[in-house]
Each structure stands twice: as structure tokens, then as C-alpha cells.
Amino acid sequence: MGLRSLLHLFLHAAVPAALAWLFWRDRFGSAWLWLLAGWLIDLDHLLADPVYVADRCSIGFHPLHTAPAIAAYGVMALPRRTRLLGIGLLVHVALDAIDCLWMRCG
């Protein structure tokens, strides 16, 4: 696994932790776990063959990484009850999009 992939995985844990610390410090642990639940959308990688390719952009390729799904995550971020999960999903997609940009520029 290359440096970009390791950094990508690190950011998927660190960015939700930073957000939980900044905005939900009084319930940091549970907020971080809900934000980390954004990783659930990576279950769609199991539909791909091969499951993981380091240089494949997830955005637009995997079903849960498409525009309609991302719009649904935005809607999920609005109600208080699903807000943390929705934000976690949006953060996950944003980090995946950054990774796609790194692939194109690097």
C-alpha cells in the first residue's frame, strides 16, 4: 500500500475525529463513531471486481459514490436524527473526491 493510500485511510479517521472534537466535544466518542460510520458506503466496493484498486477513483464508479447517493447524504445531514451519519457520509465522499484529484495530479 502506497503513501497516498495510507494518508487517505488516515484522513478518513482523522477528519471525523477533528470534526467531532470541534463541534460535538461534549459527546466526542459517540459523534466520532457516527461520523466514522460514513465508511459504510465502502461496502459497495464489494460489488467491484477486483474489490480494491489503489488507482481507481470511487466517485462515480461505485453505486454509493454516485451523485444521487451523495444528494441523499446531503438530505440525511439536515434532520437532527440522521445529521451525524449524513455528515460522515459527505465527509467520506469529499475525502474520496480529494483522493481522485490526487490521482489525476500525481
Residue, then its C-alpha position, 0 to 999 in steps of 0.5 A: m500500500g502506497l503513501r497516498s493510500l495510507l494518508h487517505l485511510f488516515l484522513h478518513a479517521a482523522v477528519p471525523a475525529a477533528l470534526a467531532w472534537l470541534f463541534w460535538r466535544d461534549r459527546f466526542g466518542s459517540a459523534w466520532l463513531w457516527l461520523l466514522a460510520g460514513w465508511l459504510i458506503d465502502l461496502d459497495h466496493l464489494l460489488a467491484d471486481p477486483v474489490y480494491v484498486a489503489d488507482r481507481c477513483s470511487i466517485g462515480f464508479h461505485p453505486l454509493h459514490t454516485a451523485p444521487a447517493i451523495a444528494a441523499y447524504g446531503v438530505m440525511a445531514l439536515p434532520r437532527r436524527t440522521r445529521l451525524l451519519g449524513i455528515g460522515l457520509l459527505v465527509h467520506v465522499a469529499l475525502d474520496a473526491i480529494d483522493c481522485l484529484w490526487m490521482r489525476c495530479g500525481 
